[in-house]
Amino acid sequence: MKPLLITIDGPAGAGKTTVSKILARKLGYRYLDTGALYRAVALKVIENHVHPDQDDELASLCQNLDIQWVHKEGVNRLICNGKDITDRIRTEKISMMASKVSANPIVRQKLLYLQRKMGENKGVVAEGRDMGTVVFANADIKFFLDANPQTRAMRRYNEIESQSSSTFEQVEKQIRQRDQNDSTRQLAPLKASHDAICIDSTKLSIKQVVEQILDHIFARF
Ligand code: DC
């Protein structure tokens, strides 16, 4: 089978990250986590006290931003302006700020070029919100992974429970807020591409989702 470009879009907590990582490993592909790039911008916005609604401040921040994925000891590390930020971008505060700054055209333009560069050699599983609709509209096969909001909030809550003091209700509220931000923004909103295969993971295990995706891939290629 020739190397493919596979996209997986969907809302927070739908299982995209776990599924994409397993899929990439099984196929011997690279895994591209595009949400991490928006999280990197969010971290810099917070660290540099940049106002997320001020275009000039955001533009200058984006101009001076160097983001790279580096493969180290079997895992991908995210390096931003020379610093490893992989472990610092997974807080709820960063999630909310990433969702906010991702609506800004300056930020999206900066990351669009970077993402396309990262995916240009195929053999990639690219995960995000607009992979199939905008960034890789010509992808070989596209998936949209969804689940009901309570299930997604419960998954996220279980993931962060040991490191966070947030209650389930707070996590659910944030997930719903991010759904709202990400799907109603003007530019590249979260939605299934017209040619995406939609999978509802509410009642499926990770293994079942991966199996369904692989079945679709092998049926087509
Ligand atoms: O996938 P994630 O939770 O790490 O993404 C964080 C935020 O980044 C998400 O709420 C919206 C934004 N995002 C985006 O706008 N486009 C993408 N392709 C990926 C993420």
Residues whose N, C-alpha, C, O or C-beta is under 5 A from the ligand:
A	BS01	DC	A12 T34 G35 A36 Y38 S95 A98 S99 S102 E127 G128 R129 D130 R178 D182
